[in-house]
Amino acid sequence: MLDRSTTEGSAREQIVPSVAERLNWVLTAITHAHRALVRATSEEQLYRTVCEALSTATPFALATVCVAEPPPERAVRIVAAAGKASDYTAGLVFTWDDSPLGNGPVGRAVRTGEVQFNDDLTADARFGPWRARALEFGLRSSFVLPICLPGGALAALLSVYSEHTTAVDAQQLEQFRRLGEDLGVCIEMLRTRGALQAALERAERQDQQLAVLGRAFENSVAAVMVTDAHNRIALVNPTFEKLFGYRLEELLGRDPALLASGRHGPEYFQSMWAALRAHGRWTGELVNCDRDGREIACWLSLSAVRNAQQSLTHYIGSYRDVTAQMRSLEAQRREQRITEAIMESMPGVVYFIDRNGRYRRWNRNFLEVSGCTAEQLQHMHPLDFILAEHKAMVREQIERVFSQGEGSIEVPFMTRSGRAIPYLFSGRRLSFAGEDFLIGVGIDISTRRAAEQARDAHLQRLQTLSRQVLEIQETERQALGRELHDSVAQDVGAVGLNLAILRGKLEQPIDPAIAQRLDDAQKLLEDAALRLRHVMAELRPPGLDEFGLLAALREHAERVARRAGFAVTVRGDEPRPPLSSATAIALFRIAQEALSNVVKHACATHVSVTLEPAGDRTRLEVRDDGLGFDPASRSHGGMGMLTMTERAELIGAHCAVTATRGGGTRVLVTVPAPAAPVRT
C-alpha cells in the first residue's frame, strides 16, 4: 500500500491538463461511447461496451456502471467495469444509505439524482473509505453520472475515474450529461425491444394456436362480440377467442371494459355511445388488451340491434386486428427518433441529400453553423455553401460518392454571414426504399489547420537556422583554411628552410648523431606539412572554386583511395551552366560524407562517384559494392545520413539512400539545374 502523505503530495504536484487536452479526451471518450451505444443489442452489452469505450480514451483509467438496489438493502452493485485500473473494483462496497459507505459520490448520486464531480480525490473527505485504494491504482479524480430513463426513473450510475486531477471541467461535464441522456434513451429502447420480443414470441405461440383453431372454424373471418342491452357479454366467436385469448365461458356476463387498455379517456367512449344512440352504429379505432395484457389495435364496427318493437336487445362488435400496421408505424417513428438522436449526438454537421442535391435531413449543428433556418435549408444546394473556385471540385466529389460509394474533401464552408470555416467533409452512399442518398459528415478543422501552419512555420525557421549554421560552418572552414595556409603552412615551410641552412653551416663532415637528428626533424616537418595540406583540403577543397565540382570530387576521391586502400572511380561532366557556390559545396559535402561512411562501415573494394546532367537536373551518385545494410533497421539511420538529407533539402535537392544487406549502398542526389544566364 502506498504512503498516503507521499501519494497525496504527488497528486498535488500533478500538472493540470490543458483545456485542449481535456476537450480532446472528452470528445474521444464520448465518440467511442456513442459507437458502443449504437451497436448495443442488450442492456448488459451496452453497460460493458460503454465502459470499454470510455476507458480507452486517455486519461480515463477506469469506467464502471452500477445499479442501486431498492430498500431495505440500499446497496449499490457494480454490473460492468473496464480499464487498466479495473482491479480497483475488486471487493469495493457502496451503499446509498446514510452510512459512511453511502456518503461517497455513488451514494450521493443515487439520493440526489445529480452528477457528483470530484476533481481531486485527495481533497474530498467524503471519499475517505476508498481514497487509499484509489491512489494505489493512480486514480486522482472522478465523476458519477446518474443515467435516467426518459421518464425520470434512475436506471444506472456511470462512474469514470481519471489519472489526472481536474480531468474535465464543467462545460465538458455537460457533454457527459448529454451522453447520460442518450444512454437513458438507449436503455429504455433496449428494454422496450426486449418486451416487444417477448410479446412477439407470445404472439407467435398464439398464432400457432390460432392456425389450429382456424382450420376448425373455417368460416370465422372476423372477431365478433355480442353483448346484451345492458352491455354484458353474451357471445363471442372462435376468432374473438383467438384474438384476445379468452374462452367464452370466461367472458359470459362480463363488461367489455375488461379489455380496456387505458389508451382512451372517458370523452372517447362518451362520443362512441352518443353515435350509437343517435345512429345505431359507430366505427373507429380502439386499442384493447388481450388476456396477457398485450395491446391489440383494432378497427371496430359497432352496431345496435333492436327488435320489431324497436327495443334495444343487443350490441354487435366486429373487430379487425390492425396491430401489425400500428406496430410498423410505431417502429418507423421509433427508428426515426433513434436516427435523430444519433445525428444530434455526432460531432460536426450531419446531413442527408438526394441525387438532386436537396437536403432531406440534418442535425441542429448544421443550422447553427450555417446560420440557416430549416425552411431556408430545404431550398438550398450543398454548392450554395461553397466558394466559386471550389464548386467544380465539390460537385465532382458528390458525383463520386453516388457512383463509387464514398468520398471526402477539405474545403471552406461558407456560412450565411460570409464566414469561411475550414471543414473536412466525408460522404457515403445510402440506399433506402429504392432511392440513393448521400449521408455526409462535416468536421471543423480550423484547429488542425492552425496547428499545421504553426508546424510549417516552425519547420521553415528550423530550415533557415540550419542553412545559416551550414553557411557559418563553411565560412569558418574557409577562414580556418586560409589561416592555416597563410600562417601555419608558411611557418612549417620556413622551419624546413632553416633546417636546410643549418645543415649547410655545420662543419663537414657532420657528426652522424647530429645528421640523424636533422633528418628526423626534416621528416617530421614533411609529415606535418602533408597532414596540414590534408586538413586544409578537408576544410575547403582547393580545386572547387577554381576548377569546379568534378575536379574537387576527383581530388578528394584520390585522397580517400590512398587512405582507405580501395579503388574510387570519378566520372561525369561539369554542370553547365555552373552550379552556384552554395549548391556546389553542398554536393561536395554530401559526397564527402558518403565516402566517409563507406570507409567506416562498408568494407567495400570499389566505389564510383558520378556527376552528370539529367535533363533539367544534375545528378550526383555515390555507389559502393560493400556490405550494405537492412533499410528496415534504424541502427544505420545516424547523423551522417541525416546531415546529407538536410544539406540536400537546403539547396532544393532530393537525397535518396538505397541499400540491401550484402548488396552495397547507393546515395543519389538530384538537384534542379541552374537557369542559363540571360544574354543581352
C-alpha positions in Angstrom: 0.0 0.0 0.0 1.4 3.5 -0.9 2.2 6.0 1.8 -0.8 8.3 1.9 1.1 11.6 2.5 3.5 10.8 -0.3 0.7 9.9 -2.7 -1.3 13.0 -1.9 1.7 15.2 -2.3 2.5 13.7 -5.7 -1.2 14.2 -6.7 -1.0 17.9 -5.8 2.2 18.2 -7.9 0.5 16.8 -11.0 0.3 19.1 -14.0 -3.3 20.1 -14.7 -4.2 19.1 -18.2 -4.9 22.0 -20.7 -8.4 22.8 -21.9 -7.5 21.4 -25.4 -6.3 18.1 -23.8 -9.4 17.7 -21.7 -11.6 18.6 -24.7 -9.8 16.0 -26.8 -10.2 13.4 -24.1 -13.9 14.1 -23.6 -14.7 14.1 -27.4 -12.7 10.9 -27.9 -14.4 9.2 -25.0 -17.9 10.3 -26.0 -17.4 9.4 -29.6 -16.3 5.9 -28.6 -19.3 5.6 -26.2 -21.8 6.6 -28.8 -20.4 4.0 -31.1 -21.0 1.4 -28.4 -24.4 2.9 -27.8 -25.5 2.5 -31.4 -24.2 -1.1 -31.6 -25.6 -2.4 -28.3 -28.1 -5.2 -28.6 -28.8 -5.8 -24.9 -28.6 -3.7 -21.7 -25.7 -5.8 -20.3 -23.7 -5.4 -23.6 -24.4 -1.7 -23.5 -23.0 -1.3 -20.0 -19.9 -3.4 -20.8 -19.1 -1.7 -24.2 -19.7 1.8 -22.9 -17.2 1.1 -20.0 -14.7 -0.3 -22.5 -15.2 2.7 -24.9 -14.7 5.3 -22.1 -11.7 3.7 -20.6 -9.8 3.5 -23.9 -9.6 7.3 -24.0 -6.7 8.9 -22.2 -6.7 9.7 -19.3 -9.7 7.7 -18.1 -8.2 4.7 -16.4 -11.5 3.1 -15.2 -15.2 3.2 -16.0 -17.9 1.4 -14.1 -21.7 1.0 -14.3 -23.6 0.4 -11.0 -27.2 -0.3 -10.2 -28.9 0.7 -6.9 -30.8 -2.0 -5.0 -34.2 -0.8 -3.6 -34.8 -0.7 0.2 -34.3 -2.3 2.6 -30.9 -3.3 1.2 -29.9 0.1 -0.3 -26.8 -1.5 -1.8 -25.1 -0.4 -5.0 -24.0 -3.3 -7.2 -21.2 -3.0 -9.9 -22.5 -4.6 -13.0 -19.8 -3.6 -15.5 -16.2 -2.3 -15.3 -13.4 -1.8 -17.8 -10.0 0.0 -17.9 -6.4 -0.6 -16.8 -7.4 0.1 -13.2 -10.4 -2.3 -13.2 -8.8 -4.3 -10.4 -9.7 -1.3 -8.2 -13.3 -2.5 -8.1 -12.5 -5.9 -6.5 -14.1 -6.0 -3.1 -15.5 -2.5 -3.2 -18.6 -1.8 -1.2 -21.0 1.0 -1.9 -24.4 1.8 -0.4 -26.9 4.7 -0.8 -27.9 4.9 2.9 -26.7 7.5 5.5 -23.6 5.4 6.5 -20.0 6.5 5.5 -20.2 3.9 2.7 -23.3 5.6 1.4 -21.9 9.2 1.7 -19.5 8.8 -1.2 -20.1 10.1 -4.8 -22.1 7.0 -5.8 -24.4 7.1 -2.8 -25.0 10.9 -3.2 -25.7 10.4 -6.9 -28.4 7.8 -6.1 -30.0 10.0 -3.4 -29.8 13.4 -5.3 -30.1 12.2 -8.9 -27.3 14.8 -9.7 -23.8 14.4 -11.1 -21.1 14.1 -8.5 -17.8 15.6 -9.6 -14.6 15.1 -7.6 -11.7 17.0 -9.3 -9.2 15.9 -6.6 -9.9 12.7 -4.6 -7.2 13.6 -2.0 -9.2 16.7 -1.0 -12.6 15.2 -0.6 -13.1 14.0 3.0 -16.3 12.0 2.0 -14.1 9.8 -0.3 -12.1 8.6 2.7 -13.3 5.0 2.7 -11.9 4.5 -0.8 -9.1 7.0 -1.1 -6.1 4.8 -0.2 -7.2 2.1 -2.6 -7.9 4.7 -5.4 -4.5 6.3 -5.0 -2.8 2.9 -5.0 -4.2 2.5 -8.6 -3.2 6.0 -9.6 -6.8 7.4 -9.6 -6.9 11.2 -9.0 -10.4 12.4 -9.9 -13.8 11.0 -10.8 -17.3 11.9 -11.6 -20.5 9.8 -11.2 -23.3 10.3 -13.7 -26.8 9.2 -13.0 -28.4 7.5 -16.0 -32.1 8.2 -16.0 -34.8 6.8 -18.3 -36.8 9.5 -20.3 -39.5 9.3 -17.7 -37.0 10.2 -14.9 -36.5 6.8 -13.3 -32.9 6.0 -12.3 -31.6 3.1 -14.4 -27.9 3.0 -13.5 -24.9 5.1 -12.5 -21.9 5.6 -14.7 -18.6 6.3 -12.8 -15.5 7.5 -14.7 -12.1 7.7 -13.0 -9.0 9.6 -14.2 -5.3 9.5 -13.5 -5.3 13.3 -13.6 -6.9 15.9 -11.3 -9.4 18.1 -12.9 -9.6 15.8 -16.0 -12.8 17.5 -17.1 -14.3 20.9 -16.5 -18.0 21.9 -16.1 -18.5 22.5 -19.8 -17.1 19.1 -20.7 -19.0 17.5 -17.9 -22.2 18.8 -19.7 -21.1 16.7 -22.7 -21.2 13.6 -20.4 -24.6 14.6 -19.1 -25.9 14.6 -22.6 -24.3 11.2 -23.1 -26.2 10.1 -19.9 -29.4 11.2 -21.5 -28.6 9.3 -24.7 -27.8 6.2 -22.6 -31.1 6.5 -20.8 -32.9 6.6 -24.2 -30.9 3.6 -25.4 -31.7 1.6 -22.2 -35.4 2.3 -22.5 -35.2 1.3 -26.2 -33.4 -1.9 -25.3 -35.9 -2.7 -22.5 -38.8 -1.9 -24.9 -37.2 -4.1 -27.5 -37.0 -6.9 -25.0 -40.6 -6.6 -24.0 -41.6 -6.4 -27.7 -39.6 -9.5 -28.4 -41.3 -11.3 -25.6 -44.7 -10.1 -26.9 -43.8 -11.3 -30.4 -42.8 -14.7 -29.0 -46.2 -14.9 -27.3 -47.9 -13.7 -30.5 -46.1 -16.5 -32.4 -47.3 -19.1 -29.9 -50.8 -17.7 -30.2 -50.6 -17.6 -34.0 -49.8 -21.2 -33.9 -52.9 -21.9 -31.8 -55.0 -19.6 -34.0 -53.9 -21.6 -37.0 -55.1 -24.8 -35.5 -58.4 -23.2 -34.5 -58.7 -21.5 -37.8 -58.7 -24.8 -39.6 -61.5 -25.9 -37.3 -63.6 -22.8 -37.8 -63.0 -22.0 -41.5 -65.9 -19.5 -41.7 -64.7 -17.3 -38.8 -63.2 -14.4 -40.7 -63.7 -11.6 -38.0 -63.6 -11.4 -34.3 -67.2 -10.8 -33.1 -68.6 -9.9 -29.7 -72.3 -9.8 -28.9 -73.5 -8.0 -25.7 -77.0 -7.6 -24.3 -78.9 -4.4 -23.9 -77.0 -3.8 -20.6 -73.7 -4.2 -22.4 -72.9 -7.6 -20.8 -71.0 -10.1 -22.9 -73.4 -12.8 -24.3 -71.4 -14.4 -27.1 -68.0 -14.3 -28.8 -66.9 -16.3 -31.9 -63.8 -18.5 -32.1 -61.9 -15.8 -33.9 -62.5 -13.5 -31.0 -61.3 -16.1 -28.6 -58.2 -16.5 -30.8 -57.6 -12.8 -30.9 -58.0 -11.9 -27.2 -57.1 -15.2 -25.6 -60.3 -15.5 -23.6 -62.6 -18.5 -23.6 -66.3 -17.9 -24.0 -67.2 -19.2 -20.5 -64.7 -16.7 -19.0 -66.4 -13.8 -20.8 -70.1 -14.5 -20.3 -71.9 -11.8 -18.3 -68.8 -9.6 -18.0 -68.4 -6.0 -19.1 -66.3 -5.5 -22.3 -64.3 -2.9 -20.3 -62.2 -5.8 -19.1 -60.4 -5.5 -22.4 -59.7 -1.8 -21.9 -56.1 -0.7 -22.4 -56.4 2.7 -20.8 -55.3 4.4 -24.0 -58.7 6.1 -24.4 -60.2 8.6 -22.0 -63.9 9.0 -20.9 -64.6 11.5 -23.7 -63.7 8.9 -26.3 -66.3 6.4 -25.1 -68.9 9.1 -24.5 -68.6 10.0 -28.2 -68.9 6.4 -29.2 -72.1 5.8 -27.1 -73.6 9.1 -28.4 -73.1 7.9 -32.0 -74.7 4.5 -31.2 -77.8 6.1 -29.6 -78.1 8.6 -32.5 -77.3 6.5 -35.5 -77.2 2.9 -34.2 -73.7 2.4 -35.3 -70.1 3.5 -34.7 -66.8 2.8 -36.4 -63.4 3.7 -35.2 -60.0 2.6 -33.8 -59.9 1.0 -30.4 -56.8 -0.3 -28.6 -57.7 -3.2 -26.3 -55.7 -5.7 -24.3 -55.8 -9.4 -24.5 -55.7 -11.8 -21.6 -52.0 -11.4 -21.2 -52.1 -7.7 -21.2 -50.8 -7.3 -24.8 -52.2 -4.3 -26.5 -54.2 -5.0 -29.7 -55.1 -2.2 -32.0 -58.4 -3.0 -33.7 -60.7 -1.4 -36.2 -64.1 -1.8 -34.5 -67.5 -1.6 -36.1 -70.3 -1.4 -33.5 -74.0 -1.8 -34.3 -77.1 -1.6 -32.1 -79.7 -4.4 -32.6 -83.3 -3.7 -32.0 -86.4 -6.0 -32.1 -89.6 -5.4 -34.0 -90.8 -3.1 -31.3 -87.5 -1.1 -31.8 -86.5 -2.0 -28.3 -82.7 -2.4 -27.9 -81.7 -6.0 -27.4 -78.1 -6.4 -28.3 -74.9 -4.7 -29.5 -72.6 -6.4 -32.1 -69.0 -5.5 -32.4 -66.8 -6.7 -35.3 -63.0 -6.4 -34.6 -60.3 -6.3 -37.3 -56.8 -6.5 -35.9 -54.5 -3.7 -37.2 -51.8 -4.2 -34.6 -49.2 -5.1 -37.2 -49.8 -1.9 -39.1 -49.7 0.2 -35.9 -46.5 -1.5 -34.7 -45.0 -0.9 -38.1 -45.8 2.8 -37.8 -44.6 2.9 -34.3 -41.3 1.2 -35.2 -40.8 3.7 -38.0 -41.3 6.5 -35.6 -39.0 4.9 -33.1 -36.3 4.3 -35.7 -36.7 7.9 -36.8 -36.2 9.1 -33.2 -33.2 6.9 -32.8 -31.7 8.2 -36.1 -32.3 11.8 -35.0 -30.7 11.1 -31.6 -27.6 9.6 -33.3 -27.4 12.6 -35.7 -27.7 15.1 -32.9 -25.1 13.3 -30.8 -22.5 13.2 -33.5 -19.8 15.9 -33.7 -19.8 18.4 -36.6 -22.6 18.8 -39.2 -24.6 15.8 -40.4 -26.9 15.8 -43.3 -28.7 13.7 -46.0 -29.1 14.9 -49.6 -30.7 13.2 -52.6 -29.3 12.9 -56.1 -30.7 16.3 -56.9 -28.7 17.9 -54.1 -31.8 18.6 -52.0 -31.3 18.4 -48.2 -33.6 15.8 -46.7 -32.3 15.6 -43.1 -29.8 17.5 -41.0 -28.8 18.0 -37.4 -29.2 21.1 -35.3 -25.5 21.8 -35.5 -25.8 22.2 -39.3 -28.4 25.0 -38.8 -26.3 26.7 -36.1 -23.0 26.6 -38.1 -24.6 27.6 -41.4 -26.9 30.3 -40.0 -29.8 29.0 -42.0 -33.3 28.1 -40.9 -34.8 24.7 -41.6 -37.2 26.3 -44.2 -34.2 28.0 -45.9 -32.2 24.8 -46.0 -34.9 22.9 -47.7 -34.5 25.1 -50.8 -30.7 25.1 -50.8 -28.0 23.0 -52.5 -24.7 22.0 -51.0 -22.8 24.1 -53.5 -24.6 27.2 -52.1 -22.2 26.9 -49.1 -19.0 26.6 -51.3 -16.8 29.3 -52.8 -17.0 29.7 -56.6 -13.4 28.4 -57.1 -14.2 25.2 -55.2 -17.7 24.4 -56.6 -16.4 22.2 -59.5 -14.3 20.1 -57.2 -17.1 19.6 -54.7 -19.6 18.7 -57.4 -17.1 16.1 -58.6 -16.8 14.6 -55.1 -20.6 14.5 -54.7 -20.9 12.6 -58.0 -18.1 10.3 -56.8 -20.0 9.3 -53.7 -23.1 8.4 -55.7 -21.1 6.5 -58.3 -18.4 4.8 -56.1 -19.9 4.8 -52.7 -17.7 7.2 -50.7 -15.6 10.3 -51.0 -14.1 13.1 -48.9 -12.8 16.6 -49.4 -11.3 19.5 -47.4 -12.9 22.8 -48.4 -14.0 26.1 -46.7 -17.7 26.0 -45.6 -19.3 29.4 -46.2 -21.9 30.5 -43.7 -24.7 32.9 -44.4 -22.8 35.6 -42.5 -19.9 35.2 -45.0 -17.5 33.4 -42.7 -15.3 30.7 -44.3 -14.6 27.8 -42.0 -12.1 25.1 -43.0 -14.1 21.8 -43.0 -13.4 18.1 -43.8 -16.4 16.6 -45.5 -16.9 12.8 -45.7 -19.8 11.2 -47.5 -21.2 7.7 -48.1 -23.9 6.5 -50.4 -27.0 5.1 -48.7 -29.8 3.3 -50.5 -33.3 3.4 -48.9 -36.7 2.5 -50.4 -35.1 2.2 -53.9 -33.6 5.7 -53.7 -29.9 6.7 -53.3 -28.9 9.3 -50.7 -25.6 10.8 -49.6 -25.1 10.9 -45.9 -22.4 13.5 -45.1 -20.5 14.5 -42.0 -18.5 17.7 -41.8 -15.8 18.3 -39.2 -14.4 21.8 -38.4 -10.6 21.5 -38.9 -9.7 25.1 -38.0 -7.7 24.0 -35.1 -5.9 21.4 -37.1 -5.2 23.9 -39.9 -3.7 26.4 -37.4 -1.5 23.6 -35.9 -0.3 22.7 -39.4 0.5 26.3 -40.2 2.4 26.6 -36.9 4.3 23.4 -37.6 5.2 24.6 -41.2 6.4 27.9 -39.8 8.5 26.2 -37.2 10.0 23.8 -39.8 10.7 26.8 -42.1 12.5 28.6 -39.2 14.5 25.4 -38.5 15.5 25.1 -42.1 16.6 28.7 -42.2 18.6 28.2 -39.0 20.2 25.0 -40.5 21.1 26.9 -43.6 22.6 29.7 -41.6 24.5 27.2 -39.5 25.9 25.4 -42.6 26.8 28.7 -44.2 28.6 29.8 -41.0 30.3 26.5 -40.8 31.6 26.8 -44.4 32.7 30.3 -43.8 34.6 29.3 -40.7 36.1 26.4 -42.5 37.2 28.6 -45.4 38.6 31.2 -42.9 40.4 28.5 -41.0 41.8 27.0 -44.2 43.2 30.4 -45.2 44.7 30.9 -41.7 46.4 27.6 -41.9 47.7 28.3 -45.3 48.8 31.8 -44.7 50.4 31.3 -41.3 50.9 27.7 -40.1 51.9 26.3 -43.5 54.3 29.2 -44.2 55.8 28.7 -40.7 56.3 25.0 -41.4 58.0 25.8 -44.7 60.2 28.4 -43.0 61.3 25.9 -40.3 62.2 23.4 -43.1 64.3 26.1 -44.9 66.1 27.0 -41.6 66.9 23.3 -41.1 68.5 23.1 -44.6 70.5 26.3 -43.9 71.7 25.0 -40.5 72.8 21.7 -42.2 74.9 23.8 -44.7 76.5 25.9 -41.9 77.8 22.9 -39.9 81.4 21.7 -40.3 81.9 18.9 -42.7 81.8 16.0 -42.2 78.7 16.4 -40.0 78.6 14.3 -36.8 76.4 11.3 -37.6 74.2 11.8 -34.4 73.6 15.4 -35.4 72.8 14.4 -39.0 70.4 11.8 -37.8 68.6 14.4 -35.6 68.4 16.8 -38.6 67.0 14.0 -40.9 64.3 13.2 -38.3 63.4 16.8 -37.9 63.1 17.2 -41.6 61.0 14.1 -41.9 58.6 15.3 -39.1 58.2 18.6 -40.9 57.4 16.9 -44.2 54.8 14.7 -42.5 53.3 17.7 -40.7 53.1 19.7 -43.9 51.4 16.7 -45.6 48.9 16.4 -42.8 48.4 20.1 -42.9 47.6 20.0 -46.6 45.1 17.2 -46.0 43.4 19.2 -43.2 43.2 22.3 -45.5 41.8 20.2 -48.3 39.1 18.8 -45.9 38.2 22.3 -44.7 37.8 23.7 -48.2 38.5 21.7 -51.3 41.3 23.7 -53.1 40.0 22.9 -56.6 36.3 23.6 -56.0 36.4 27.4 -56.6 39.0 27.3 -59.4 38.4 24.1 -61.3 34.8 23.2 -60.4 32.9 20.4 -58.5 34.0 17.5 -60.7 37.7 18.3 -60.2 37.2 18.7 -56.5 35.5 15.3 -56.3 38.4 13.7 -58.2 41.0 15.2 -55.9 39.1 14.2 -52.8 38.5 10.7 -54.2 42.2 10.2 -54.7 42.9 11.1 -51.1 40.2 8.7 -49.8 41.5 5.9 -52.1 45.1 6.3 -50.8 44.0 6.4 -47.2 41.3 3.6 -47.4 43.0 1.2 -49.8 40.1 0.7 -52.2 39.5 1.9 -55.7 37.5 5.1 -56.3 36.3 6.0 -59.8 35.0 9.5 -60.6 33.3 10.2 -63.9 30.9 12.6 -65.4 30.8 16.2 -66.7 30.9 19.6 -65.0 27.4 21.0 -64.9 26.7 23.8 -67.5 25.8 26.5 -66.6 27.9 26.2 -63.4 26.3 25.4 -60.1 26.1 28.1 -57.5 28.8 28.1 -54.8 26.3 27.0 -52.2 25.0 24.2 -54.3 28.5 23.0 -55.3 29.8 23.0 -51.7 26.6 21.2 -50.5 27.0 18.4 -53.2 30.7 18.1 -52.3 29.9 17.7 -48.6 27.3 15.1 -49.3 29.8 13.1 -51.4 32.4 13.6 -48.7 30.0 12.2 -46.0 29.0 9.3 -48.3 32.7 8.3 -48.9 33.4 8.7 -45.1 30.5 6.2 -44.4 32.0 3.8 -47.0 35.4 3.9 -45.2 33.8 3.4 -41.8 31.2 0.8 -42.5 31.0 -0.7 -46.0 34.2 -2.9 -46.3 34.0 -2.1 -50.0 36.5 -2.8 -52.7 35.3 -0.3 -55.2 33.4 3.0 -55.1 32.1 5.0 -58.1 31.2 8.7 -58.0 29.2 10.1 -60.9 28.3 13.7 -61.6 26.2 14.2 -64.7 23.3 16.4 -66.1 19.9 14.7 -66.4 17.5 16.8 -68.3 16.7 19.9 -66.3 18.5 18.4 -63.3 22.0 17.5 -62.1 22.6 14.0 -60.5 25.3 13.1 -58.0 25.6 9.4 -57.3 27.9 7.6 -54.9 27.7 3.8 -55.2 29.8 1.1 -53.4 30.0 -2.7 -53.5 30.2 -3.1 -49.8 28.2 -4.9 -47.1 25.1 -2.6 -47.4 22.5 -2.7 -44.7 18.9 -3.5 -43.9 16.8 -0.4 -44.7 14.3 -1.5 -42.1 16.9 -1.3 -39.4 17.1 2.1 -37.6 20.7 1.5 -36.5 22.0 2.8 -39.8 20.0 6.0 -39.8 22.7 8.0 -38.0 23.7 11.7 -38.1 25.6 11.2 -41.4 22.5 10.3 -43.4 20.5 13.0 -41.6 23.2 15.6 -42.5 23.2 14.5 -46.1 19.4 14.8 -46.3 19.4 18.2 -44.6 22.1 19.6 -46.9 20.1 18.3 -50.0 16.9 19.9 -48.7 18.5 23.3 -48.1 19.5 23.6 -51.8 16.2 22.3 -53.1 17.6 18.8 -53.9 16.3 15.3 -53.1 18.6 12.8 -51.4 17.7 9.1 -51.6 19.7 6.3 -49.9 19.0 2.7 -51.1 20.7 -0.4 -49.9 20.4 -4.1 -49.5 22.2 -6.3 -47.0 25.2 -7.7 -48.8 24.4 -5.7 -52.0 26.1 -2.4 -51.4 24.8 1.1 -50.9 23.7 3.9 -53.3 23.4 7.6 -52.5 21.6 9.6 -55.2 21.2 13.4 -55.0 19.1 15.1 -57.7 19.2 18.9 -57.8 17.5 21.3 -60.2 19.9 22.6 -62.8 20.6 26.4 -62.5 19.0 28.6 -65.1 21.1 29.6 -68.0 22.4 33.3 -67.9 20.3 35.7 -69.9 22.3 37.1 -72.9 22.0 40.8 -73.6 
